[in-house]
């Protein structure tokens, strides 16, 4: 099931040397995606912030291939714990969230799913990939419900997932079987058939068909209060993290990478 873990927007391969306050993020012979470069930039912003705060020795070795030292990782964690003030969600806020998203707190919900995966890999022409995925989506939607199995044929011919050999079949999926982003696109809805949208994952673009649904059963607010509170804490953490990175980026000299237009993988 790991092949359906959903991701952020597709990235484009780049070959350039970027830096944060003069510290290179890559070498001239490295080819990184824009998203990988942004991740390194955000990590370096945090590493330098921890160093300025005295939580990391100035002699800490620079990251190699984007991987920080153990000391740097611990210092970043300590700095974030000190700097990010996350408010405790109130019962009222939890109730509002629960009432607005009841589908997220059902138990036993499942969907019988198959997909066609268009994988995003370093150096891939993402525009061309998206065009192929959209063409596939249009084709299988036009033939959705016909006697011929156009979806299975498309999966066998086009999918980059091993499930393609079996017509793209993934079986019955629950929220526990896939990442939250994918679950939000597939579960908690009433659609049967080919979804009218591409589903983004960290592996690429998916054309998804829901064959059957088992709606599961609703849970009482009191029974899921802990899960609701955790979800709201995570939302607050993501918001605070993004604001923190924006402040750090605004104070830094950044070259060769654009941070304003995309969310960092660090905060997803």
C-alpha positions, -999 to 999 in steps of 0.1 A, spaced: 0 0 0 30 23 4 29 33 -33 -2 55 -27 12 77 0 1 112 -10 24 142 -15 27 178 -22 27 196 -56 51 181 -82 86 195 -83 109 205 -112 145 194 -115 171 222 -111 209 223 -115 221 254 -97 241 263 -66 219 279 -40 229 294 -6 216 307 27 237 335 42 266 324 20 263 287 31 259 265 -1 230 242 -1 242 220 -29 271 214 -53 272 224 -90 271 188 -101 240 179 -80 206 179 -97 178 186 -72 141 192 -75 129 226 -65 112 210 -35 144 193 -23 163 226 -26 136 244 -6 138 217 21 176 222 24 171 259 26 146 257 54 168 232 73 197 256 69 177 285 81 168 266 113 203 253 118 217 288 116 190 301 140 199 274 165 236 284 162 228 321 168 208 311 199 239 293 213 222 259 211 247 247 184 284 251 183 298 273 156 321 244 145 291 222 137 299 205 103 279 218 73 252 194 61 264 168 35 239 159 8 213 178 29 218 157 60 226 176 92 246 163 121 229 147 151 239 177 172 223 201 147 191 180 146 188 181 184 196 218 185 169 226 159 144 206 179 153 225 211 151 258 192 117 251 178 104 239 212 115 272 227 104 295 198 71 279 187 43 287 212 14 264 204 -18 272 222 -39 244 237 -71 240 218 -102 247 238 -131 223 241 -152 248 221 -127 248 192 -125 210 193 -163 208 191 -164 232 161 -137 212 143 -155 179 150 -189 193 138 -173 207 106 -154 174 97 -175 145 109 -162 123 81 -127 124 96 -139 107 128 -159 78 115 -147 43 123 -146 14 99 -149 35 67 -133 18 37 -132 22 -1 -124 -3 -28 -99 15 -49 -78 12 -80 -54 37 -95 -30 47 -123 2 62 -110 22 87 -131 54 88 -110 74 120 -104 111 113 -104 142 136 -105 146 151 -140 111 142 -152 93 167 -174 64 175 -150 44 195 -175 44 166 -199 37 141 -170 7 162 -159 -6 163 -195 -4 125 -198 -21 121 -165 -49 145 -174 -53 128 -208 -56 95 -190 -81 109 -166 -103 123 -194 -101 90 -213 -112 68 -184 -139 92 -173 -154 92 -207 -155 54 -206 -165 51 -169 -192 25 -165 -189 9 -199 -186 -28 -204 -149 -26 -216 -124 -22 -188 -106 9 -201 -94 18 -165 -77 -16 -161 -61 -13 -196 -48 22 -187 -33 9 -155 -16 -20 -172 -2 2 -200 6 35 -181 9 30 -144 43 32 -127 29 12 -97 33 -26 -95 -5 -27 -91 -7 -19 -128 -1 -56 -136 -35 -62 -118 -54 -34 -135 -44 -9 -108 -62 -27 -80 -53 -16 -45 -81 -34 -26 -101 -21 3 -84 9 19 -91 26 52 -76 57 66 -49 36 83 -38 22 50 -27 55 34 -14 89 42 -39 116 54 -37 136 22 -47 106 1 -74 96 26 -89 130 24 -93 127 -14 -107 92 -13 -125 88 20 -153 109 35 -170 113 1 -199 97 -16 -184 95 -51 -184 62 -69 -164 58 -101 -134 77 -114 -127 107 -93 -130 139 -114 -96 152 -102 -60 140 -101 -48 130 -67 -13 143 -58 11 121 -38 48 123 -30 52 96 -57 34 115 -84 -1 119 -98 -29 94 -95 -60 87 -115 -82 71 -90 -114 50 -93 -136 41 -63 -155 9 -70 -174 5 -37 -177 22 -3 -183 11 32 -193 42 52 -185 29 86 -201 44 117 -200 78 134 -182 82 168 -193 103 197 -174 136 202 -163 125 237 -147 94 223 -125 112 198 -118 144 217 -81 134 221 -77 129 183 -95 162 176 -73 180 200 -42 165 185 -54 175 150 -58 211 160 -25 212 178 -9 200 145 -27 227 125 -14 253 150 21 239 148 21 240 110 9 276 110 35 287 136 63 268 117 54 285 84 54 319 101 87 312 117 103 302 84 89 333 68 106 355 95 139 337 92 138 339 54 130 376 55 161 382 77 185 360 56 203 364 23 190 336 2 202 330 -33 192 304 -60 160 292 -43 125 306 -40 108 300 -6 78 324 -9 58 304 -34 57 269 -19 52 251 14 83 234 27 82 196 32 93 205 68 59 218 76 36 193 59 
